[in-house]
Amino acid sequence: MNRVRLGYFDDFKSRDTLLMEADAEGLHGLAALFRSLAAGTLDALALHDLPFVEVHHGVQLTATCSSHDRGTRRCNTGNAFLWERTQLGWEDAADKLEVLTQGEHACHHYLDAEEDEVVVEVSKSEYGDEWWLEHG
């Protein structure tokens, strides 16, 4: 199906969180894009503009590859965020997404860096349509 939902939630599981929930195809697609960031074939990636991403709360999430693993932080306006990882950070994130695709059960991973101001959680099949309708 190739679907990813993206939303920002204050104090979600005790931390401000960017939540991405995806099906297996969406996870594979994101993993490939993260590997492109790591390889330098993409300079920046506007996740909110991807055709298979369903945005909630007006989130804008831009990912870049950096020499410093700064992680995720809010930009100056609204629900705009910058996600900066090193080459190794993007490879690690892609590996974690691939692991999520291998099981049949609902699961998640945190794609964190040491300097994160906002947590990034990627989930497979944990929340579903009703949850997103109510909270998204």
Backbone bond lengths (Angstrom), bond angles and torsions (degrees), N, CA, C in turn:
res aa  C-N    CA-C-N  psi(-1)  N-CA   C-N-CA  omega(-1)  CA-C   N-CA-C  phi
1 M - - - 1.443 - - 1.528 111.55 -
2 N 1.336 118.34 -30.24 1.458 124.36 178.07 1.526 112.08 57.52
3 R 1.323 115.28 70.51 1.458 120.74 -177.43 1.522 110.30 -133.76
4 V 1.324 114.91 137.09 1.453 122.47 175.89 1.524 107.57 -133.79
5 R 1.314 116.82 131.99 1.467 121.58 172.62 1.519 107.32 -105.16
6 L 1.323 116.14 141.06 1.456 121.94 -177.29 1.522 108.97 -133.99
7 G 1.329 116.76 125.82 1.456 120.78 178.06 1.517 111.34 -150.19
8 Y 1.328 115.56 158.89 1.456 121.63 176.67 1.524 108.74 -110.84
9 F 1.342 115.97 136.22 1.455 121.57 -177.82 1.529 110.22 -135.57
10 D 1.344 115.91 119.28 1.468 121.14 174.50 1.525 108.80 -65.96
11 D 1.317 116.27 138.73 1.461 123.15 172.46 1.535 112.96 49.15
12 F 1.318 115.83 44.78 1.462 122.66 178.03 1.527 107.29 -87.24
13 K 1.311 117.32 116.03 1.471 121.86 -174.96 1.533 109.95 55.88
14 S 1.325 116.02 39.94 1.464 125.07 176.65 1.536 114.94 75.37
15 R 1.313 118.91 8.40 1.474 121.34 177.36 1.527 108.97 -141.38
16 D 1.327 116.64 147.94 1.462 120.44 172.22 1.530 106.95 -67.20
17 T 1.338 116.25 128.44 1.461 120.28 -166.30 1.513 112.95 -136.19
18 L 1.327 115.02 134.40 1.454 121.94 164.01 1.515 105.59 -92.69
19 L 1.319 116.03 116.84 1.456 121.82 -177.67 1.518 109.46 -106.23
20 M 1.326 115.19 127.71 1.458 121.31 172.13 1.521 106.89 -118.76
21 E 1.320 116.04 124.55 1.456 120.12 173.70 1.514 107.27 -116.34
22 A 1.320 116.06 131.40 1.460 120.07 -173.85 1.515 111.47 -139.97
23 D 1.334 114.30 156.49 1.454 119.55 168.58 1.535 107.50 -86.15
24 A 1.337 117.00 176.40 1.471 120.72 -175.53 1.522 111.92 -59.21
25 E 1.328 118.01 -41.69 1.467 120.27 179.59 1.519 111.30 -65.03
26 G 1.330 116.64 -40.06 1.459 120.81 177.10 1.520 111.66 -63.38
27 L 1.329 116.63 -40.35 1.462 120.90 177.55 1.524 111.34 -63.99
28 H 1.336 117.07 -42.74 1.470 120.54 177.05 1.524 110.68 -62.12
29 G 1.338 116.19 -42.25 1.461 120.30 179.32 1.517 112.08 -62.53
30 L 1.326 116.91 -44.59 1.463 120.47 177.61 1.528 111.07 -64.27
31 A 1.330 116.88 -42.67 1.460 120.41 -179.85 1.533 110.64 -59.53
32 A 1.321 117.20 -42.36 1.467 120.54 178.80 1.527 111.07 -63.18
33 L 1.329 116.72 -40.33 1.466 120.25 178.45 1.526 111.16 -67.66
34 F 1.331 117.97 -38.95 1.460 120.65 177.10 1.531 110.31 -63.45
35 R 1.324 116.79 -38.30 1.468 119.72 177.42 1.534 111.01 -66.48
36 S 1.324 117.08 -33.25 1.470 120.71 175.56 1.527 111.09 -66.24
37 L 1.336 117.15 -38.18 1.470 120.23 174.51 1.527 109.84 -62.53
38 A 1.328 116.89 -44.75 1.464 121.48 -179.42 1.525 111.35 -62.37
39 A 1.323 116.43 -38.86 1.468 121.09 -177.41 1.525 112.93 -79.04
40 G 1.320 116.77 -12.90 1.460 120.05 -179.09 1.511 114.13 86.19
41 T 1.326 117.83 6.66 1.471 119.98 177.78 1.523 111.15 -79.69
42 L 1.323 117.45 -15.51 1.469 123.28 170.31 1.522 107.69 -121.62
43 D 1.327 116.66 132.38 1.469 120.01 176.14 1.518 111.23 -83.54
44 A 1.329 115.35 -39.67 1.458 121.46 -179.25 1.520 108.02 -149.65
45 L 1.306 115.10 154.80 1.461 121.16 -178.45 1.522 108.67 -136.30
46 A 1.327 116.37 116.94 1.461 121.82 175.97 1.526 107.28 -89.80
47 L 1.317 116.95 93.38 1.461 120.41 -175.64 1.522 111.76 -59.86
48 H 1.311 117.45 -34.16 1.465 122.14 -178.74 1.522 113.00 -66.58
49 D 1.331 117.34 -18.25 1.467 121.31 179.75 1.524 113.94 -95.45
50 L 1.314 117.91 -4.25 1.462 120.42 -179.41 1.524 109.77 -68.58
51 P 1.333 118.18 138.48 1.466 120.58 -174.92 1.525 114.52 -64.37
52 F 1.321 118.05 -21.84 1.463 120.52 -178.45 1.532 112.67 -98.08
53 V 1.346 117.03 7.53 1.462 121.25 179.45 1.525 109.85 -103.20
54 E 1.315 115.13 125.94 1.465 123.54 176.50 1.530 107.02 -99.10
55 V 1.329 116.16 112.96 1.464 121.66 -173.81 1.529 110.63 -91.50
56 H 1.330 115.19 135.62 1.464 122.37 175.34 1.524 108.77 -119.07
57 H 1.316 116.77 147.66 1.473 124.29 178.07 1.527 112.75 63.05
58 G 1.315 118.30 23.01 1.457 121.18 177.44 1.520 114.32 64.22
59 V 1.320 117.18 27.62 1.463 121.42 -178.02 1.527 110.51 -65.75
60 Q 1.326 114.34 136.65 1.460 122.34 169.37 1.523 106.42 -122.66
61 L 1.325 116.50 118.87 1.459 121.41 -176.98 1.525 108.61 -125.32
62 T 1.330 115.29 114.02 1.460 121.21 179.88 1.525 108.96 -110.68
63 A 1.325 115.66 125.28 1.464 122.68 -178.52 1.525 109.24 -105.58
64 T 1.339 116.05 137.58 1.462 121.30 177.27 1.524 109.50 -139.19
65 C 1.323 114.86 157.70 1.460 120.91 174.45 1.525 107.10 -97.42
66 S 1.337 115.62 132.15 1.453 121.91 -174.28 1.522 110.13 -133.04
67 S 1.311 116.59 163.97 1.466 120.32 175.35 1.529 111.33 -79.85
68 H 1.346 116.44 -10.81 1.467 122.08 179.82 1.528 108.58 -125.08
69 D 1.306 117.55 132.30 1.466 122.68 -176.62 1.537 110.11 -82.02
70 R 1.325 116.07 76.51 1.467 121.32 -175.06 1.519 112.90 -77.75
71 G 1.314 117.85 -21.63 1.455 120.15 -179.31 1.514 111.83 78.10
72 T 1.333 116.30 -145.79 1.458 122.03 -171.45 1.522 110.67 -113.08
73 R 1.321 114.85 134.51 1.456 119.79 176.46 1.519 109.90 -146.26
74 R 1.303 114.45 156.66 1.467 121.04 179.03 1.526 109.16 -77.38
75 C 1.319 115.58 138.24 1.461 120.76 172.35 1.529 107.97 -79.71
76 N 1.290 117.47 -176.45 1.468 121.41 -173.45 1.518 115.00 -70.25
77 T 1.322 118.12 -21.50 1.462 118.79 -172.60 1.523 112.51 -124.22
78 G 1.327 115.74 138.64 1.462 122.98 170.31 1.503 115.28 47.65
79 N 1.314 114.73 -137.11 1.460 122.05 -179.26 1.523 111.24 -101.45
80 A 1.335 116.24 46.50 1.468 122.09 176.51 1.528 108.31 -100.71
81 F 1.330 115.68 133.62 1.456 121.86 -176.54 1.519 110.38 -133.30
82 L 1.336 115.21 148.13 1.462 122.20 174.32 1.524 107.05 -114.19
83 W 1.328 115.35 132.82 1.465 122.45 -177.77 1.521 107.46 -121.13
84 E 1.338 116.68 104.61 1.459 122.26 -176.79 1.523 110.33 -112.37
85 R 1.325 115.40 118.96 1.463 121.47 176.51 1.521 108.76 -127.96
86 T 1.308 116.24 157.56 1.460 121.31 173.69 1.529 109.13 -78.80
87 Q 1.312 115.82 175.61 1.459 120.22 175.57 1.531 109.95 -55.75
88 L 1.326 117.15 -47.28 1.467 120.27 179.18 1.523 111.79 -65.66
89 G 1.327 117.22 -34.98 1.464 121.10 177.68 1.519 112.08 -63.38
90 W 1.341 117.04 -42.37 1.472 119.86 178.36 1.522 111.10 -69.59
91 E 1.332 117.63 -37.11 1.472 120.06 176.41 1.532 110.45 -63.02
92 D 1.328 116.78 -42.45 1.463 121.11 178.09 1.526 110.76 -62.46
93 A 1.327 116.61 -43.58 1.469 120.32 179.02 1.527 110.47 -61.75
94 A 1.325 117.01 -43.79 1.470 120.77 178.92 1.525 110.73 -62.43
95 D 1.336 117.10 -42.63 1.465 120.76 178.05 1.528 111.50 -59.98
96 K 1.340 116.63 -41.85 1.470 120.26 179.80 1.527 111.37 -64.67
97 L 1.320 117.13 -36.94 1.466 119.84 177.76 1.518 110.70 -66.51
98 E 1.317 116.90 -40.84 1.467 120.52 179.13 1.526 110.92 -62.23
99 V 1.337 117.41 -37.91 1.463 120.95 177.60 1.525 110.24 -61.63
100 L 1.335 116.88 -40.45 1.466 119.88 179.85 1.525 112.48 -60.04
101 T 1.311 117.42 -30.50 1.472 120.70 -176.66 1.523 112.39 -75.95
102 Q 1.324 118.04 -16.78 1.456 120.62 -171.21 1.522 114.25 -80.95
103 G 1.310 118.05 -22.66 1.456 119.94 -178.42 1.515 112.12 -98.42
104 E 1.317 115.94 163.27 1.464 122.13 177.73 1.521 111.99 -90.77
105 H 1.330 117.22 -18.28 1.459 121.96 -173.16 1.521 112.04 -90.24
106 A 1.323 115.62 159.62 1.459 121.77 173.98 1.531 108.82 -63.72
107 C 1.325 116.19 139.03 1.455 120.01 -178.53 1.529 109.53 -162.42
108 H 1.328 116.29 172.13 1.452 120.46 177.62 1.525 110.85 -152.73
109 H 1.320 115.30 165.32 1.461 123.66 173.61 1.515 107.84 -137.57
110 Y 1.327 115.48 150.58 1.460 121.47 170.99 1.518 107.50 -99.49
111 L 1.315 116.24 130.06 1.464 121.47 -179.33 1.529 107.72 -102.80
112 D 1.323 115.54 70.19 1.444 119.01 -170.16 1.521 113.76 -100.65
113 A 1.333 112.52 155.67 1.459 122.98 173.76 1.528 106.45 -126.07
114 E 1.316 116.84 164.52 1.464 120.29 -174.04 1.526 113.60 -62.73
115 E 1.324 118.58 -31.40 1.460 120.95 -174.03 1.530 113.33 -103.01
116 D 1.321 118.31 17.06 1.468 120.75 -179.67 1.525 111.74 -55.08
117 E 1.318 115.95 133.30 1.462 121.39 168.70 1.529 109.51 -96.61
118 V 1.328 115.66 -21.12 1.462 123.30 -179.80 1.527 107.17 -133.38
119 V 1.315 116.56 135.52 1.461 121.67 178.54 1.525 109.89 -77.34
120 V 1.339 117.15 140.92 1.460 121.59 170.62 1.520 107.37 -110.68
121 E 1.325 115.58 117.47 1.454 121.59 177.41 1.522 107.70 -114.98
122 V 1.319 116.03 130.61 1.464 121.13 175.33 1.520 107.30 -114.06
123 S 1.319 114.99 129.02 1.458 121.85 -173.49 1.521 110.49 -123.69
124 K 1.333 114.69 148.65 1.462 120.53 170.97 1.519 108.00 -121.13
125 S 1.331 116.16 116.15 1.476 123.51 171.41 1.519 115.20 60.77
126 E 1.345 118.57 28.92 1.462 119.73 179.58 1.525 113.14 -94.70
127 Y 1.315 118.10 -27.34 1.464 119.50 -170.53 1.528 112.68 -112.47
128 G 1.289 119.07 -54.37 1.460 121.54 173.85 1.519 114.83 83.58
129 D 1.341 113.98 176.75 1.465 121.98 -173.52 1.523 113.28 -59.46
130 E 1.321 117.73 -47.67 1.473 120.56 -176.60 1.520 111.61 -62.32
131 W 1.328 116.62 -43.29 1.460 119.89 179.77 1.527 110.51 -61.03
132 W 1.350 116.90 -46.07 1.458 119.74 -179.23 1.520 111.72 -66.29
133 L 1.325 117.94 -35.29 1.460 120.50 176.34 1.521 110.90 -62.92
134 E 1.330 116.48 -39.37 1.465 120.51 -178.04 1.533 112.26 -78.34
135 H 1.326 117.50 -41.25 1.461 121.07 -172.30 1.523 113.97 -105.88
136 G 1.324 116.49 -21.63 1.464 120.38 -176.44 1.479 111.26 -81.62
